[in-house]
Amino acid sequence: MTTSRSGSATVTLPSDREIVITRVFDAPARLVFEAWTTPEHVRRWWGTEAAPLVVCDIDLRVGGSWRYVMRDGGGEQGWHGTYREIGAPHRLVSTEVYEGFPDAEALDTLTLVEEGGKTTLTVNVLHATHENRDGHLNSGMEEGMQKTLDRLEELLRSLA
Amino acid sequence: MIGAVARAATTADVFNAVAEARRRQILDVLASGEKQVTAVVEALPISQPQVSKHLRVLSEVGLVEARSDGRQRLYRVNGRRLKPIHDWVSNYERHWNERLDRLDTYLHELQHEEKHDDDKS
């Protein structure tokens, strides 16, 4: 089943260290939060038939850990982290380590804002790299990278 | 859980070059057209030596190209070199779209089940 919202997620890079993913769902925040944080639900949508989640551990409490392992033709990939803040059903903060790059820990903040039965989901991934860059301190002043990319996309088109 | 997209990190790649906010600002300034270094300096709150330093980094990875026109030196963006970044973001977005579409479908199923349960009770 596909819905009219299919393919409507956006990815923006508002600063040197962040990736922000946004998507609207026709469901209450309570349900989105539940689907996001309950292993039996996560297994149903996070992986695919070709690349299922073979491990989905969620210990949903502050200080509790989570770990997902996805298996595809190329082998297994794992992610894990620790829950820092749990504000069901509107906010969830956790650390995230992609096991392929174990030194690069990120901080993920899930925000669910419900309005009129619809929920806007935002995941902000804050990476530790480039933290000392000018851009971090001046992030409020700098133009978003997405905007740069948009302009450069136009430029790419004009060059093609 | 975000699904890092693996890529090799080298000091001379375009990803590193644009990781610096000032260098992105310079690309923004140059995106509107070829300019002399003085025009870039005027558009930004940094000194000419700093702009020149950033332009050198951008030139080294091929993001910016320079040419001489008489006594002037003109800089412009080489958009093709940004394609890897554009592709990376597009890839990431596609990956997330697929995943969140599956969540969307699943949420519809859950709501349908809940409604069904309510009807029964």
Contacts between the chains, C-beta under 8 A, distances in Angstrom:
chain1	res1	chain2	res2	distance
A	1	B	105	5.1
A	1	B	108	6.6
A	2	B	101	7.0
A	2	B	105	7.3
A	3	B	101	7.9
A	3	B	104	5.6
A	3	B	105	7.2
A	3	B	108	6.9
A	5	B	101	8.0
A	5	B	104	5.9
A	6	B	97	8.0
A	6	B	101	5.2
A	6	B	104	7.2
A	7	B	97	5.0
A	7	B	101	6.6
A	8	B	97	7.5
A	9	B	93	6.8
A	9	B	96	5.1
A	9	B	97	4.5
A	9	B	100	4.7
A	9	B	101	7.9
A	10	B	93	7.0
A	11	B	89	6.1
A	11	B	92	5.5
A	11	B	93	4.1
A	11	B	96	6.2
A	13	B	89	7.0
A	15	B	21	7.8
A	16	B	19	5.6
A	16	B	20	7.6
A	16	B	21	6.1
A	19	B	2	7.3
A	19	B	92	7.4
A	21	B	2	7.9
A	21	B	96	5.2
A	21	B	100	7.7
A	23	B	96	7.9
A	23	B	100	4.6
A	23	B	104	7.8
A	25	B	103	7.3
A	25	B	104	5.8
A	25	B	107	5.7
A	26	B	104	7.7
A	26	B	107	7.5
A	26	B	108	7.5
A	27	B	107	4.2
A	27	B	108	7.6
A	27	B	110	7.5
A	27	B	111	5.9
A	31	B	107	6.0
A	31	B	110	5.9
A	31	B	111	6.7
A	31	B	114	7.8
A	32	B	103	7.8
A	32	B	107	6.5
A	34	B	110	7.9
A	35	B	103	6.2
A	35	B	106	6.2
A	35	B	107	5.9
A	35	B	110	6.6
A	36	B	103	7.8
A	41	B	106	7.0
A	41	B	110	7.6
A	44	B	102	7.8
A	44	B	106	5.2
A	45	B	99	7.0
A	45	B	102	4.1
A	45	B	103	4.4
A	45	B	105	7.4
A	45	B	106	4.4
A	46	B	1	7.6
A	46	B	99	6.5
A	46	B	102	7.7
A	48	B	98	7.6
A	48	B	102	7.4
A	66	B	1	7.3
A	68	B	1	5.5
A	79	B	1	4.9
A	79	B	2	7.4
A	79	B	3	7.4
A	81	B	1	7.4
A	96	B	1	5.9
A	96	B	2	6.0
A	98	B	2	7.7
A	98	B	3	7.5
A	98	B	4	3.8
A	100	B	4	6.7
A	100	B	6	6.1
A	101	B	4	6.3
A	101	B	6	7.7
A	104	B	4	7.5
A	106	B	2	7.0
A	108	B	1	7.0
A	108	B	2	6.4
A	121	B	100	7.5
A	123	B	2	7.1
A	125	B	2	5.1
A	129	B	19	7.9
A	130	B	19	5.1
A	133	B	19	6.7
A	133	B	20	5.8
A	133	B	21	6.3
A	134	B	20	7.0
A	134	B	21	5.3
A	134	B	22	6.0
A	135	B	19	7.9
A	135	B	20	6.8
A	135	B	21	2.9
A	135	B	22	7.8
A	135	B	24	7.8
A	138	B	21	6.2
A	139	B	21	7.8
A	142	B	21	4.6
A	142	B	24	7.3
A	142	B	25	6.7
A	143	B	24	7.4
A	143	B	25	7.0
A	143	B	28	6.1
A	145	B	18	7.4
A	145	B	24	6.0
A	147	B	28	7.7
A	148	B	18	7.7
A	148	B	24	5.1
A	148	B	27	6.1
A	148	B	28	5.5
A	148	B	31	7.6
A	149	B	82	7.6
A	149	B	85	7.1
A	149	B	86	6.2
A	149	B	89	6.4
A	151	B	28	6.7
A	151	B	31	4.7
A	152	B	27	6.9
A	152	B	31	6.1
A	152	B	77	7.0
A	152	B	79	5.6
A	152	B	82	5.0
A	152	B	86	7.2
A	153	B	86	6.2
A	155	B	31	5.8
A	155	B	77	6.3
A	155	B	79	4.1
A	156	B	79	4.5
A	156	B	80	7.1
A	156	B	82	6.9
A	156	B	83	6.6
A	156	B	86	6.9
A	158	B	79	7.8
A	159	B	79	5.0
A	159	B	80	6.4
